[in-house]
Amino acid sequence: MGSKILISNGSLADPETGRFCRKDIYIEGRLIKDIADKIEAGSGDIKIIDARGMIVMPGLVDMHVHLRDPGFEEEETIESGAEAALAGGITSMACMPNTSPAIDSPHLVKYVIEKADSTDCSIYPVAAMTKGIAGKEITEMGLLSEEGAVAFSDDGRCVSDARLMFEIMRYSVQFGKPLVLHEEEYSFSGYGLMHEGKFSTRLGLEGISRLSDDIIIQRDIMLAGKTGARIHITHVSTSAAVDMIRRAKKNGVPVTCDVTSHHLFFNDSFLEGFNTNLKVKPPLRSRDDQMALIEGVKDGTIDAIISDHAPHLDTEKNTTFRAAEFGTIGLETLFASSYTKLCRDNGVGIDKLVRLLTLGPSSIIGINAGKISRGKSADITVADPGADFTPAADSFRSRSKNSAFIGQKLYGKIKYTVKKGKIVYESGSN
C-alpha cells in the first residue's frame, strides 16, 4: 500500500478553483486519496502532519532554473539543485540549456532526464533554440521535442538576428512548445553593470537602459503576431514591458511572461552597498519599474514567478562589483520572498500567489503539475506564513551561496515538501 500521510487542519490554497479554506488531505501511496473538511486518522502506520495555521498548496513549479549540469558541476549539479528545490517547496522545475555543452541535441535532453530520475524532484529540460545557443542556426526542434524538451530557449543570450528569430517562431509552431525568450539589445546593454538611472550615476557604474529589454520585447511581440508562435517573455523587468505584454494579450497575441522574485523584492537603490549578489541580468530596475511589476502581478498580466536560479562560485562573486558575474540563486527562497513582498507588503491574495507558483508555470510548459485534487500525484508543499527566517550563506543546500536574500527577513517558511506521497523535506530535519 505504501506510505500513508494525513495533513490535517491546514488552509488549502487550490489554484484551479481559487479557493482558500480549511481542509484535511489524506495521502496513500503516491496519490491523494481524499480531501475533506475532516478526515479521521484511523488505525495503522500513518504520518500525521498538523498544518494548523499553515498554507497547504500544490508542490511549487519553477519554470526557469540554471542547474549548470553538464559542464559547470562545481557550481551546481542536477542532484544538488534538486535538493535545494525541495527545501524551497519546489517539486517540479524546468532547467535552462546554457550548459557546456549546451542542451541542443537529443542525447543531452536524454542526459538531463535520466539524471533527474535519480532525484526526488521532477526536472524538465528546456532545449536550445539555436545550436550552441550561438544565435546562428536553428536546432532540430522536432527531435528535441520527441526526446522530452518542454520548451525552447537560448536563455542567457538573446537571438539578435530578427530574421532568424522570425524563422525560429515559424518553425516552432509545428511543435506547440513555447519559446522562452531572453530579451536583450546588446547595443544598449553593452558593458552595463546595473540599471541606468540616478543610482548608477551616484555609484559611478555603467548603466543598462530599459531600452535593452523593451526594443527586443516589442520586436518579438510583433513577430509572434505574424507567426502565431507561442512566446514567453522571461524575467520581465521594466514598466514598459509590462504595458506592451498587457496590450499584446488584449490583442490576441499568444504571449505569456514571468517575473523573478528578486525583481519583485528589490530595486536599484539596494545596490548602494555594492552587494555583488544583487548584480543580476536584467538588472534590478527603479522603484517605479518594481511597482509596475507588482501591479502586473495584481492585474494578471504576469503569468508566473520564477527564481532564475543562477549559481556561481564564491570566486565569481566575492570580487569587485565590476568583475563579478551576473546572477543569484533563488530556489530555496522563491516562496518566502514572493510571499513576503506580495502578500505581506502589497496585499496580494495567497490564492493568486499560489497560482503564479504552481498552475501558471505548469500550464505554460505543459506539464502535469501544480494541481491538488483527488487521484492526483501527492505533490504538496506546506508553508508557515507566520514563521520568519533570515537566510545566511551557510544555510543553503545549493552548491553555490550567491543569494540576493542573505540577511533579509523573510516570512513563509517551508515546513514540509511531499513528492509522490513521500516526505522529501521537513524543516529542521536536515
C-alpha positions, 0 to 999 in steps of 0.5 A: 500500500505504501506510505500513508500521510494525513495533513490535517487542519491546514488552509488549502490554497487550490489554484484551479478553483481559487479557493482558500479554506480549511481542509484535511488531505489524506495521502496513500501511496503516491496519490491523494486519496481524499480531501475533506473538511475532516478526515479521521486518522484511523488505525495503522502506520500513518504520518500525521502532519498538523498544518494548523495555521499553515498554507497547504498548496500544490508542490511549487513549479519553477519554470526557469532554473540554471542547474549548470549540469553538464559542464559547470558541476562545481557550481551546481549539479542536477542532484544538488539543485534538486535538493535545494528545490525541495527545501524551497517547496519546489517539486517540479522545475524546468532547467535552462540549456546554457550548459557546456555543452549546451542542451541542443541535441537529443542525447543531452535532453536524454542526459538531463532526464535520466539524471533527474530520475535519480532525484526526488524532484521532477526536472524538465529540460528546456532545449536550445533554440539555436545550436550552441545557443550561438544565435546562428542556426536553428536546432532540430526542434522536432527531435528535441521535442520527441526526446522530452524538451518542454520548451525552447530557449537560448536563455542567457543570450538573446537571438539578435538576428530578427530574421532568424528569430522570425524563422525560429517562431515559424518553425516552432509552431509545428511543435506547440512548445513555447519559446522562452525568450531572453530579451536583450539589445546588446547595443544598449546593454553593452558593458552595463553593470546595473540599471541606468538611472540616478543610482548608477550615476551616484555609484559611478557604474555603467548603466543598462537602459530599459531600452535593452529589454523593451526594443527586443520585447516589442520586436518579438511581440510583433513577430509572434503576431505574424507567426502565431508562435507561442512566446514567453517573455522571461524575467520581465523587468521594466514598466514598459514591458509590462504595458506592451505584454498587457496590450499584446494579450488584449490583442490576441497575441499568444504571449505569456511572461514571468517575473523573478522574485528578486525583481519583485523584492528589490530595486536599484537603490539596494545596490548602494552597498555594492552587494555583488549578489544583487548584480543580476541580468536584467538588472534590478530596475527603479522603484517605479519599474518594481511597482509596475511589476507588482501591479502586473502581478495584481492585474494578471498580466504576469503569468508566473514567478520564477527564481532564475536560479543562477549559481556561481562560485564564491570566486565569481562573486566575492570580487569587485562589483565590476568583475563579478558575474551576473546572477543569484540563486533563488530556489530555496527562497522563491516562496518566502520572498514572493510571499513576503513582498506580495502578500505581506507588503502589497496585499496580494491574495495567497490564492493568486500567489499560489497560482503564479507558483504552481498552475501558471508555470505548469500550464505554460510548459505543459506539464502535469503539475501544480494541481491538488485534487483527488487521484492526483500525484501527492505533490504538496508543499506546506508553508508557515506564513507566520514563521520568519527566517533570515537566510545566511550563506551557510544555510543553503543546500545549493552548491553555490551561496550567491543569494540576493536574500542573505540577511533579509527577513523573510516570512513563509517558511517551508515546513514540509515538501511531499513528492509522490506521497513521500516526505522529501523535506521537513524543516529542521530535519536536515 
